Structures are given as C-alpha cells and as structure tokens.
Amino acid sequence: MPVKLIASDMDGTLLMDDHVTISERNLRAIREAIRRGIHFVPASGRMLTFLPQALVDIPEIRYAITSNGAAVYDLQKKEHLFRTPIQKSDLPEILKIAPEDQYLFEMYSNGQSYIGRAGIHFLETHEFPEWLRMFVEKKRTVVDSLAEFVQRDGVEIEKINFPYLSVGERDILWKQLEQIPTLSMTSSGFENLEVNHKNANKGAALRALCDHLGISIADTIAFGDGHNDCQMLQAAGIGVAMANAKEEIQQAADHVTLTNEQDGVAVFLEQHLQG
C-alpha cells in the first residue's frame, strides 16, 4: 500500500524509557519518511507544549495529535484544527469524586497544563519517580483553583490527568468517573488515569486529520504501546504495537515490532518502506 501518513505515540513507543530521548535511528527513519513525502504525526497523550523538542525542531512535522486525540494542532500556523473538550458542566461532578485537595491531577487546556494550588502539597510531600516530576513540574502553570480557572472565557478542558495512582486508587476512580456518561477513561502504560470526552481518542483524531488532508486512512501506519493507542491502531491502515506493550494491545494491532528501547519504530519503517 502507498503510505501517506505515519502516526506515532511518544512514551513507550518512539521515546526511550527516560521519556525524553528519541534515538538517532528513529530520527533517521522519521526524516527518511518525510523525504519520501510522508506526513509524520506525533500522536500523544501529552499536551502540545510537552511534545519532544527533537520533533518540534523538524519543520516538516506540521501536525500533532495531542491529549489523547482531544486536540489536533497545525504546528506551522500555531492553531488547533479540531478539539473535542470535556464539557465544563461535567467538572463539578468530577471534582465531587476527586476533590482538588485530595488528589494530584492536571488539567490540559489550549495545549498547556494547569494544576490547582491545592495539589502542590502532593509534589512537596509525596515520593514520585523523577521522570514523573519532570512531567508535572516542567510545563505546568499553577492556578488558585481549577474549578474557578475553567470558568474563564476561552478555557477548554482537553484532558484531566491523574499522573500517579496506586492500582487500587486508579480502579476506584475509574469506576466512579465512568458513571458520568460523557466521559471516557484510559491509561498510557504507567499508573495514571486519563479522563477525556467520550468522543476524544487518537483513532477519531487520526480519521479527522486524514479527512482534512484528503488522505485515505487505509494509507496510514500507526505505532503505539498503551491502552490509549488501541483505537488508533485499529483505525490505521496498518497498526503496529511495540513488543513492550501488554498482550491486549498487541492483539489490537496488525503487527508487533521490537521494543521502544530497541528502536522498534525505525525497525518496522526500514523494513516496510524499503525499495
């Protein structure tokens, strides 16, 4: 099939286990795909401002799927193409289940991350992995109250992320929040819980972007490793799971490549695009 677009998840897929580094082999494969006239699209649960700089620095990478598909951005024009935000009217119910002063969570809005002041004590008093501190501290803006902040004009809720929960906590919150019919829950491979509008997912975002570009979704390849990648793997012409993905993710894909630490994205593209 003629490949016209490649979409790739970041953490656990394109990035090494430090959640920062893109290997030289993966970068070469991306540049070679671009040279062939193929769109390369980051497809991440991350917000826009936390996409890897190594990709942002490649001018030919024009589009990005962010916040699990809740927002698709045109990086060149610095504007969104599509957004599927959480309804503001759902926030009071979310906060009844997960009060700001009892849980650490971020709200992604307009490509940025916000955290309520009540959540800061979690960072100061709890032990978190260093890579997680990097996620939460580096690119977030502190507001007095998320409940008040979201009422401002122009603020839309792309995603709510609980970055670090015990398995028991995550299961309880997941079951409680899924009682709100307009929400969907997912996780991106580590002990987090990600909340989006029920219609926001990477698969729907990939379809919308393909329609915008006039590309058949059959002419796409998608890579992923997490629960939040399944719909994209199933939607793409070729869905490729990483060897480090759980069994159910691999079963949702058409192919399984090597792990993220073994340059699995590059290995598959080198084989599939050769000639």
N, C-alpha and C positions, 0 to 999 in steps of 0.2 A: 504494500500500500504506500502511496506517497505521503510522507509525514510532513505536516504543515505547522504543527504546534506541539511543543513539549511542555508539560506542566509538572513541576516537582515540589513536593513537600520539602521542608527545611530540616527540622530537628529529627534525628534518627534516620534521615534519608540522604539528603545532599550534604549535610554538615557532619563533621566528626563528632565524637562523643563529648567534646568540650563545648558543643553548641555554638561555636564561633567559627571554626576553621573549615574552609572549603579546600579540598586537596587540589594540587596543581593538575592532577589527571582529570578530575571532574571539571575544573575550569577550562581545560583544553577541549574537552568534549562539548561543553556548552558553546565555546567560541566556534568550534567546527560546525555545530548545528546552525548557528547564526550565519556563518559563512555560506551555508547551503540555502539560506533564505527561510529558515525555520524559526518561528517565534519561540523564544524560551520564556516561560512564565513562572515565577515563583508562586507557589500555592501554599500558603502558610496559615496556621492559627495565630501567628503573630500579628500585631498591629503594623501599620505602614512604616512608622518611624523606627521599627526594630528589625527591618529586613537586613540581611547581611550586607555590609558595606561593599564587599567584593563584587556583589551582583549589582548593587545600585550604581557602582562606578562603570559598569558596562553600558554605554549609551544606547546600544541596540536593544537592550531589555526595556521594553516600553510599558508593558502591562504587568500588574501584580494582583493576585487573588489573596486577600488578607482576611483576618478574623474569621477563619473557617468558611469563607465564602460570603460573609455578610457585607463585604465591600470589595469591589473591583476597581482598581485605580489605573489611570493613564499617567504614568510617571513623567512623561515628557510635558504634558500640559499641566501636571500637578493638580489634577482634579479627579473626582470619582466618576466612573461610568455607571455603576449600579450599586445600590445599597439595599439591604434587607434588615433593617434595625429591629431590635426588641421594642415592643410598644411601651411608651413611657407609662401608660396606665398599669402595666404589669409590675413596675418597680416596687410600689408599696407592698404588694403581696410577696415579692421576692425578699424584701427586707424584713417582713414578718417571720419568714422561715430562716433567714440568715442575717441577723442584725449586724450593722456595721461595727459595733463594739464587741462582737463575739467571734467574728471570722475575718481572716485576711483575704480580701479579694480586690481585684482591679476591674475598672470599667474602661472598655475601649470605646473611644468616641472620636470621629473625624480623624482617624489614623493615629491617635495618641492614646496613652494610658493614664488613667487617673486613679488615685487611691484616696479614701477618706482619712482625715486626720486621726480618727479613732483606730484605724488599722495600723498606724505607725508603731504602736507599742508592741505589736506582734513581731516586727522586724527587730526591735530592740531587746525583746525578752525571750524569743524563741530561737532554737537552733535550726538553721536552714542550710542546705548544701550551697557552696559558694557560687555555682553556676546559677542557682535559683535567685540568690541575692542580686546577681548581675541582671537578671531579667527584671526583677521588681524594682530595684533601686535606680538603675541606669537611666531609664527612659520614662519614668513616671512623674506626674505632676500631683502634688498634694493639694487637696481642697478640703475645706472645713467639713463638708457633708456631701456625699454623693447624691443623697436624696434631694438636697437643695440645688446642687450644681446641675442636675439633669433637667431642671425646670427652665433653665436659661434658653433663650431663643437660639436655634441653630445646633443645639446639642442633640445628637442621636446616639443611641446605645448600640454599637456594633456587636459587642460581646461582653459578657461578665465572666471573669476567670478567677477561680479559686486555685491558686498556684500550687498549694501543698497541703494535702489532707491525708489522714490515715485512711486505710481502706474502709474501715467501719464508718468513719465520718462521711467519706465520699458516697458510700452506698445509701446512707440515711438521707443526705441532702438530695442525691439523685432522685430517690423515690418521692420525696416531698415536692421537689420542684417540677417533676414531670406531671404533677396533678394540675399545673397551670397549662391549659390546652394550647396556648400559642407559643410555648417554649419547646426547645429540644436540647438534650444534654449529650455531651460527648467527652472524650478524653484523648489526649495526644501522646499517650505512651508512658507517661510517668504519673505520679499520684496527684493529678489535678482533676478539676471538674470545670468544663467549659459550657457556658449557657448562651444559646443563640435563639433567634426567632426560629420557629419550626420550619420555615421555608429557606433558611440560610444553611447552605452546605457547599462544599467545594465542587460537588458534581453539578449542582444547579448553576454555580458561578461559571464553571467551565463551559457549560452549554450557552449561557448568556454571552460570554466573551466570544465564543465561536460564531454565534449568530451576528454579533457586532462586526466581526472581521470577515464574514462571509465564508467561513471555513466549515466544512463538514466535521462533525465531532468524530466521525469514523477515521479521520486523518490525524488523530492526536495520540500521543503517548503520555501517560501519567504515571508518576512514581510516588509511593507512599509507604508508610510503616505503621500508622496508627488508626485507631477507631475513627478518627475524624477524616481519614482519607478514603474510607470504603466506598462512599458514593461516587467519588471522583474516579477511583479505579474501575468501578463498574460502568461509569458513563463513557469513559475514554475508549477510543478505538482499540488501544492496547493498554491494559492496566498492569503495572509491574510492581510487585511487592518486594520489599527488602527481606533478606534472609533473617534479619534480626526482628522482623515483625512476628506477632503472635500468629498461631495457626489459622484462626478465623480470618485474619487479614489476608494471609497468603491465599486462602481459598476463595476470597473475593476477587482475586486478580487473575489475569490470563497467564502471567509468567512470574517467576521468582528469580531475582538476581542476587548477587552477593551482598554482604552487609554494608552498612554505611562506612564502616572503618576499612572496608576492602574496596572502596570506590565502586560500589555496585551500580550507581547511575551511569558512570563512564563506561564500565564494562559492557553493560547492555547496549548503550548507544554505539559504541565502537563496533559491536557485532551486527547490530540491526541496520546501521546507516552505512556500512562499508560498501564500497563499489560506486 
